[in-house]
């Protein structure tokens, strides 16, 4: 089941399933940051209104704005 990054609770683990086809600029930026399909990450924290969202991916912490985060299609995974 896919969802949005901001819907994952802090401390949970997720996996990138894909990207919104309408936001090519954000998609290209996310790919450059290492958020390729199948990449696993850990949600660290989210601001009260969901902007920004901080995750740990590939050994570094990454903060994404709402527009960037909403481009990602993710699913929660159990570690």
Secondary structure, DSSP 8 states (H G I E B T S, - for coil): --B-GGGS-TT-EEEEEEE-TT-HHHHHHHHHTT--TT-EEEEEEE-TTS-SEEEEETTEEEEE-HHHHTTEEEEEE--
